[in-house]
Amino acid sequence: MTQRVQGLHQSSQTASEEPVDGLYLVRVERAQYRWHRVKPFYVIRFLVLEPQKSAMQLITGRLDCAAKSLWKLGWFLGDFAYDADLLKRDEVNEKAMLGLCGVVKVRHLPGNDRGLFHFEGFAPADQWPGLASRAVASRVLSREATQ
């Protein structure tokens, strides 16, 4: 009997093929609420759209839903153009999150063997051109400073 195991081919990717810390234009591929007594959270999986060299790679991370960190979930939903009516009613619908696009700044968590990224910031998708050009300029300047 043959079983289809979604994502199995990705398990053999090398570390160099994984997205690195930085800015990405992404689309929400999956959002799943996970209940925890102290710290409930959403696991969000993004598909990278830009930059081209990282396109079609996946970035996965957590957004905490504890009272102290709800501001970050609100930031994400606002910048990714989540349904304003649902947001006003304090409702988060996982299906309504699918397909939302925006910019995310990520940092790989050290010592994290699960491949999770830390979401450091969000921006609307229409800001991608300006943010991407500034990120490239920043990398060039930092390389020149170290040489």
C-alpha positions, 0 to 999 in steps of 0.5 A, spaced: 500 500 500 502 506 498 501 512 502 502 520 500 506 524 505 505 531 504 512 535 504 516 529 505 520 531 499 522 537 503 525 534 509 531 532 505 533 540 503 539 542 506 540 548 511 542 552 505 536 551 501 532 554 508 530 561 508 535 566 512 533 571 516 530 577 513 524 580 509 520 576 505 513 577 501 509 572 503 502 568 502 499 565 508 498 557 506 496 555 513 494 557 520 492 553 525 490 555 532 493 551 538 490 551 545 495 551 551 493 553 558 498 558 559 500 560 552 495 559 546 498 560 539 497 560 532 502 556 528 502 560 521 506 557 515 507 562 509 509 561 502 515 565 500 513 569 494 519 574 493 525 575 493 525 570 487 531 566 490 527 564 496 520 563 492 516 557 493 520 556 500 516 555 506 517 559 513 513 557 519 512 560 526 508 561 532 504 567 534 502 567 541 495 569 543 496 570 551 494 577 553 501 580 553 502 578 546 495 580 542 498 586 540 503 582 535 497 578 532 493 584 531 499 587 527 499 581 523 492 581 521 492 588 520 498 589 515 496 582 512 489 586 510 485 581 515 477 582 514 476 588 518 469 586 520 471 580 523 477 583 527 472 588 530 468 582 533 475 579 536 474 573 531 480 570 528 478 565 522 483 560 520 480 560 513 479 567 512 487 568 513 489 563 508 491 567 502 493 573 505 499 576 503 504 581 506 511 582 508 514 579 514 521 580 517 523 573 520 529 571 524 531 563 525 531 561 533 537 559 535 537 552 538 530 550 535 531 544 531 523 544 529 525 549 524 521 555 527 522 562 525 521 568 530 516 573 526 520 580 528 515 584 524 510 585 519 508 590 513 502 590 508 504 587 501 504 594 497 510 596 501 514 590 499 518 594 493 521 599 498 522 595 503 526 590 499 530 595 496 532 598 503 534 591 505 538 590 499 542 596 500 543 595 508 546 588 506 551 591 501 553 597 506 554 592 512 558 587 507 562 594 505 563 596 512 566 589 514 571 589 508 
